[in-house]
């Protein structure tokens, strides 16, 4: 098997899905495979850099020749069901990166109170929950394809929604060159948030925790999104202007890890995996995260970071305060995290699993 075809929504970076496609395509190509990409609609940032990792990039067309010549087709986003009959059924996989395939609201939490959901899709309940804003997910049409997931959490969600063949393909991380990480060199706790500025990512919950924090700290919020103005107003309200900096979209997030002491992952939604958290761990940065979704697959409480009860902003405050009191413990967690990342999420492990997967489809 040599030729892989990815099909996604955008031809640039929006969030974790596109970054995953970019990094996995680069890794597969470095291991002798060709990887082509077809997108459904234009959009996203850093389009040239995104396209550079693929052998070809084009707008998807119903008469796409690569559908027949590719050895494997991987759908990285839900596409219009009218295209599904074009997919070669015995060599097409659906990669479930988020909840859209079984949640009509997409966020997998309720519109009132943002209470996380754990039920399977229900035609009438889910239509009511979504307030009729989105069409019903095309579950029946996608169940005919084997599904790929990054976490046991997502595997269970798909199985309870009727997917019979679900394959876990563990995530991988590009391991950086190890450098000595100097924690809190000036006695100030350096906190990092990196992600889209939308409610599901929980930057507002982090700001609520920071408003209670009575130690020297500084926080960088890297990313962009529709909630940025709301978050900036919260910074003003909590009088955090001198402590919180908005860095905007960062094309090379690797530059941020060396200058932070703890990564804050204050998710509101049930994160399917949380690749950005694993990236922090691989760079020797402990993570403080709300215990939701697939986070436990890479965050081991007390070893490479802290698991905090869902939406417990006071608990997050206490963890940050505790961390600032013991830089040596942060350093120990950082070293442990790098070890976990290398052992469990190596490129070699991913390639071996991918080859086993494709051999099974041949």
C-alpha positions as semicolon CSV with decimal commas, in nm:
position;residue;x (nm);y (nm);z (nm)
1;X;0,000;0,000;0,000
2;X;0,156;0,324;-0,118
3;X;-0,104;0,588;-0,205
4;X;-0,315;0,752;0,066
5;X;-0,591;1,004;0,000
6;X;-0,703;1,236;0,280
7;X;-1,036;1,417;0,244
8;X;-1,104;1,708;0,480
9;X;-1,306;2,024;0,505
10;X;-1,050;2,306;0,468
11;X;-0,721;2,365;0,288
12;X;-0,557;2,541;0,583
13;X;-0,526;2,533;0,962
14;X;-0,841;2,585;1,169
15;X;-0,765;2,371;1,472
16;X;-0,649;2,032;1,589
17;X;-0,798;1,830;1,303
18;X;-0,596;2,014;1,039
19;X;-0,279;2,007;1,248
20;X;-0,322;1,631;1,292
21;X;-0,367;1,579;0,918
22;X;-0,063;1,794;0,848
23;X;0,165;1,612;1,091
24;X;0,042;1,262;1,009
25;X;0,078;1,321;0,633
26;X;0,433;1,445;0,687
27;X;0,517;1,137;0,895
28;X;0,366;0,895;0,641
29;X;0,555;1,058;0,356
30;X;0,881;1,037;0,551
31;X;0,813;0,664;0,571
32;X;0,778;0,611;0,199
33;X;0,405;0,666;0,135
34;X;0,244;0,923;-0,091
35;X;-0,034;1,129;0,067
36;X;-0,274;1,341;-0,136
37;X;-0,534;1,582;0,000
38;X;-0,874;1,694;-0,124
39;X;-1,074;1,962;0,058
40;X;-1,444;2,042;0,046
41;X;-1,427;2,420;0,081
42;X;-1,152;2,685;0,101
43;X;-1,058;2,815;0,443
44;X;-0,801;2,817;0,719
45;X;-0,466;2,979;0,785
46;X;-0,114;2,896;0,668
47;X;-0,245;2,730;0,354
48;X;0,093;2,712;0,180
49;X;0,260;2,541;0,478
50;X;-0,035;2,306;0,514
51;X;-0,023;2,209;0,145
52;X;0,354;2,158;0,150
53;X;0,329;1,827;0,341
54;X;0,110;1,661;0,075
55;X;0,199;1,525;-0,267
56;X;-0,097;1,710;-0,414
57;X;-0,378;1,934;-0,287
58;X;-0,698;2,009;-0,478
59;X;-1,061;2,101;-0,427
60;X;-1,266;1,781;-0,408
61;X;-1,460;1,694;-0,722
62;X;-1,714;1,413;-0,781
63;X;-1,500;1,290;-1,070
64;X;-1,186;1,276;-0,855
65;X;-0,951;1,025;-1,016
66;X;-0,761;0,964;-0,692
67;X;-1,065;0,786;-0,548
68;X;-0,988;0,492;-0,773
69;X;-0,608;0,502;-0,776
70;X;-0,559;0,550;-0,401
71;X;-0,492;0,241;-0,193
72;X;-0,664;0,396;0,107
73;X;-0,909;0,687;0,149
74;X;-0,942;0,852;0,490
75;X;-1,231;1,090;0,554
76;X;-1,111;1,336;0,818
77;X;-1,439;1,530;0,829
78;X;-1,804;1,459;0,764
79;X;-1,872;1,531;0,400
80;X;-2,204;1,559;0,220
81;X;-2,368;1,218;0,198
82;X;-2,412;1,266;-0,177
83;X;-2,038;1,202;-0,207
84;X;-2,031;0,885;0,004
85;X;-2,140;0,654;-0,277
86;X;-1,831;0,769;-0,466
87;X;-1,602;0,637;-0,193
88;X;-1,451;0,292;-0,252
89;X;-1,623;0,112;0,034
90;X;-1,359;-0,155;0,101
91;X;-1,073;0,091;0,124
92;X;-1,235;0,394;0,291
93;X;-1,205;0,481;0,660
94;X;-1,384;0,751;0,856
95;X;-1,167;0,928;1,117
96;X;-1,390;1,051;1,400
97;X;-1,205;1,354;1,534
98;X;-1,501;1,513;1,712
99;X;-1,863;1,459;1,817
100;X;-2,040;1,579;1,501
101;X;-2,124;1,230;1,378
102;X;-2,355;1,159;1,675
103;X;-2,428;1,504;1,822
104;X;-2,661;1,733;1,630
105;X;-2,536;2,026;1,838
106;X;-2,174;1,921;1,767
107;X;-2,053;2,026;2,115
108;X;-2,197;1,723;2,300
109;X;-2,328;1,944;2,578
110;X;-2,665;2,108;2,633
111;X;-2,738;2,467;2,520
112;X;-2,867;2,559;2,867
113;X;-2,608;2,521;3,139
114;X;-2,364;2,351;2,901
115;X;-2,412;2,016;3,071
116;X;-2,206;1,745;2,906
117;X;-2,403;1,468;2,737
118;X;-2,330;1,095;2,754
119;X;-2,622;0,947;2,562
120;X;-2,634;0,798;2,215
121;X;-2,799;0,995;1,937
122;X;-3,178;1,018;1,966
123;X;-3,373;1,165;1,677
124;X;-3,622;1,374;1,876
125;X;-3,418;1,462;2,187
126;X;-3,116;1,571;1,984
127;X;-3,326;1,779;1,746
128;X;-3,474;1,962;2,045
129;X;-3,130;2,007;2,205
130;X;-2,984;2,153;1,886
131;X;-3,276;2,397;1,861
132;X;-3,311;2,284;1,500
133;X;-2,993;2,467;1,395
134;X;-2,815;2,170;1,241
135;X;-2,927;1,876;1,030
136;X;-2,941;1,530;1,183
137;X;-2,600;1,357;1,172
138;X;-2,566;1,104;0,887
139;X;-2,503;0,809;1,117
140;X;-2,658;0,542;0,897
141;X;-2,453;0,647;0,595
142;X;-2,122;0,653;0,783
143;X;-2,167;0,328;0,975
144;X;-2,078;0,133;0,659
145;X;-1,717;0,252;0,690
146;X;-1,472;0,133;0,956
147;X;-1,407;0,419;1,197
148;X;-1,070;0,540;1,325
149;X;-1,031;0,708;1,664
150;X;-0,748;0,837;1,881
151;X;-0,897;0,737;2,217
152;X;-1,093;0,466;2,395
153;X;-1,338;0,740;2,493
154;X;-1,425;0,806;2,128
155;X;-1,432;0,433;2,049
156;X;-1,698;0,381;2,315
157;X;-1,903;0,674;2,188
158;X;-1,904;0,535;1,835
159;X;-1,992;0,184;1,946
160;X;-2,294;0,302;2,144
161;X;-2,401;0,486;1,829
162;X;-2,401;0,171;1,620
163;X;-2,053;0,160;1,464
164;X;-1,955;-0,206;1,452
165;X;-1,592;-0,170;1,343
166;X;-1,396;0,088;1,540
167;X;-1,017;0,096;1,527
168;X;-0,801;0,286;1,772
169;X;-0,497;0,432;1,599
170;X;-0,293;0,586;1,883
171;X;-0,174;0,942;1,846
172;X;0,190;1,023;1,797
173;X;0,405;1,321;1,882
174;X;0,709;1,467;1,709
175;X;0,951;1,444;1,999
176;X;1,157;1,761;2,035
177;X;1,524;1,771;2,115
178;X;1,535;1,760;2,493
179;X;1,646;2,082;2,654
180;X;1,688;2,178;3,015
181;X;1,362;2,341;3,118
182;X;1,415;2,619;3,370
183;X;1,097;2,639;3,575
184;X;0,996;2,974;3,727
185;X;1,337;3,142;3,680
186;X;1,205;3,472;3,818
187;X;0,975;3,321;4,079
188;X;0,671;3,390;3,859
189;X;0,444;3,106;3,746
190;X;0,416;3,120;3,367
191;X;0,081;2,977;3,251
192;X;-0,002;2,895;2,890
193;X;-0,335;2,844;2,715
194;X;-0,318;2,734;2,351
195;X;-0,629;2,668;2,147
196;X;-0,930;2,813;1,971
197;X;-1,102;3,093;2,162
198;X;-1,443;2,931;2,173
199;X;-1,655;2,823;2,471
200;X;-1,577;2,455;2,440
201;X;-1,206;2,516;2,499
202;X;-1,280;2,689;2,830
203;X;-1,046;2,989;2,835
204;X;-1,319;3,176;3,025
205;X;-1,311;2,908;3,297
206;X;-0,936;2,957;3,325
207;X;-0,981;3,333;3,366
208;X;-1,228;3,270;3,645
209;X;-0,960;3,060;3,815
210;X;-0,691;3,324;3,758
211;X;-0,911;3,592;3,914
212;X;-0,878;3,404;4,244
213;X;-0,505;3,341;4,214
214;X;-0,307;3,545;4,469
215;X;0,048;3,457;4,365
216;X;0,285;3,616;4,112
217;X;0,192;3,479;3,770
218;X;0,169;3,565;3,404
219;X;-0,054;3,398;3,147
220;X;-0,027;3,379;2,769
221;X;-0,342;3,304;2,572
222;X;-0,239;3,184;2,227
223;X;-0,503;3,129;1,963
224;X;-0,793;3,307;1,804
225;X;-1,167;3,267;1,773
226;X;-1,507;3,426;1,806
227;X;-1,485;3,460;2,186
228;X;-1,173;3,674;2,195
229;X;-1,362;4,000;2,262
230;X;-1,554;3,834;2,545
231;X;-1,231;3,704;2,699
232;X;-1,063;4,044;2,670
233;X;-1,358;4,200;2,855
234;X;-1,319;3,937;3,129
235;X;-0,952;4,031;3,164
236;X;-1,057;4,393;3,215
237;X;-1,333;4,297;3,457
238;X;-1,099;4,086;3,671
239;X;-0,821;4,348;3,655
240;X;-0,580;4,103;3,495
241;X;-0,453;4,329;3,218
242;X;-0,097;4,330;3,357
243;X;-0,092;3,952;3,394
244;X;-0,270;3,814;3,087
245;X;-0,142;3,855;2,731
246;X;-0,327;3,763;2,411
247;X;-0,077;3,633;2,156
248;X;-0,323;3,562;1,874
249;X;-0,286;3,277;1,624
250;X;0,058;3,115;1,650
251;X;0,175;2,932;1,339
252;X;0,462;2,762;1,523
253;X;0,329;2,675;1,871
254;X;0,651;2,486;1,945
255;X;0,805;2,825;2,026
256;X;0,580;2,865;2,331
257;X;0,668;2,561;2,539
258;X;1,013;2,665;2,657
259;X;0,878;2,979;2,822
260;X;0,596;2,834;3,028
261;X;0,582;2,640;3,353
262;X;0,238;2,482;3,328
263;X;-0,010;2,429;3,046
264;X;-0,373;2,499;3,130
265;X;-0,629;2,280;2,952
266;X;-0,959;2,405;3,101
267;X;-1,190;2,229;2,855
268;X;-1,566;2,264;2,890
269;X;-1,654;2,002;2,627
270;X;-1,553;1,638;2,630
271;X;-1,228;1,661;2,438
272;X;-1,202;1,360;2,203
273;X;-0,830;1,332;2,281
274;X;-0,651;1,663;2,332
275;X;-0,344;1,656;2,107
276;X;-0,225;1,996;2,224
277;X;-0,203;1,862;2,580
278;X;0,008;1,569;2,464
279;X;0,233;1,819;2,285
280;X;0,286;2,004;2,612
281;X;0,371;1,678;2,788
282;X;0,623;1,585;2,518
283;X;0,795;1,920;2,568
284;X;0,832;1,858;2,941
285;X;0,552;2,090;3,050
286;X;0,308;1,964;3,317
287;X;-0,062;2,002;3,236
288;X;-0,353;2,112;3,455
289;X;-0,673;1,988;3,289
290;X;-1,037;1,930;3,365
291;X;-1,104;1,556;3,371
292;X;-1,316;1,514;3,059
293;X;-1,326;1,305;2,742
294;X;-1,005;1,139;2,631
295;X;-0,768;1,343;2,850
296;X;-0,686;1,048;3,076
297;X;-0,526;0,869;2,781
298;X;-0,219;1,092;2,811
299;X;-0,256;1,280;3,143
300;X;-0,175;1,072;3,449
301;X;-0,271;1,258;3,764
302;X;0,028;1,332;3,984
303;X;0,278;1,202;3,728
304;X;0,276;1,446;3,436
305;X;0,013;1,689;3,554
306;X;-0,313;1,735;3,738
307;X;-0,666;1,612;3,669
308;X;-0,929;1,846;3,810
309;X;-1,302;1,790;3,843
310;X;-1,514;1,925;3,557
311;X;-1,563;2,306;3,570
312;X;-1,398;2,324;3,915
313;X;-1,243;2,669;3,876
314;X;-1,160;2,690;4,246
315;X;-0,982;2,356;4,218
316;X;-0,783;2,485;3,922
317;X;-0,684;2,791;4,127
318;X;-0,555;2,568;4,406
319;X;-0,355;2,351;4,165
320;X;-0,189;2,657;4,010
321;X;-0,107;2,794;4,354
322;X;0,032;2,459;4,466
323;X;0,243;2,436;4,149
324;X;0,399;2,777;4,209
325;X;0,508;2,667;4,555
326;X;0,711;2,372;4,425
327;X;0,906;2,430;4,100
328;X;1,105;2,112;4,169
329;X;0,783;1,910;4,149
330;X;0,699;2,075;3,817
331;X;1,041;1,972;3,690
332;X;0,987;1,612;3,804
333;X;0,649;1,601;3,632
334;X;0,799;1,747;3,317
335;X;1,063;1,473;3,297
336;X;0,803;1,206;3,368
337;X;0,579;1,348;3,097
338;X;0,852;1,330;2,834
339;X;0,911;0,966;2,926
340;X;0,540;0,882;2,896
341;X;0,515;1,057;2,559
342;X;0,816;0,870;2,421
343;X;0,699;0,531;2,541
344;X;0,330;0,556;2,452
345;X;0,306;0,801;2,162
346;X;0,612;0,752;1,945
347;X;0,624;0,795;1,569
348;X;0,751;0,438;1,538
349;X;0,448;0,303;1,723
350;X;0,213;0,499;1,497
351;X;0,381;0,377;1,178
352;X;0,373;0,014;1,295
353;X;0,005;0,040;1,388
354;X;-0,075;0,212;1,059
355;X;0,099;-0,060;0,859
356;X;-0,088;-0,331;1,053
357;X;-0,413;-0,148;0,983
358;X;-0,353;-0,115;0,610
359;X;-0,237;-0,476;0,578
360;X;-0,564;-0,583;0,733
361;X;-0,755;-0,395;0,467
362;X;-0,555;-0,534;0,176
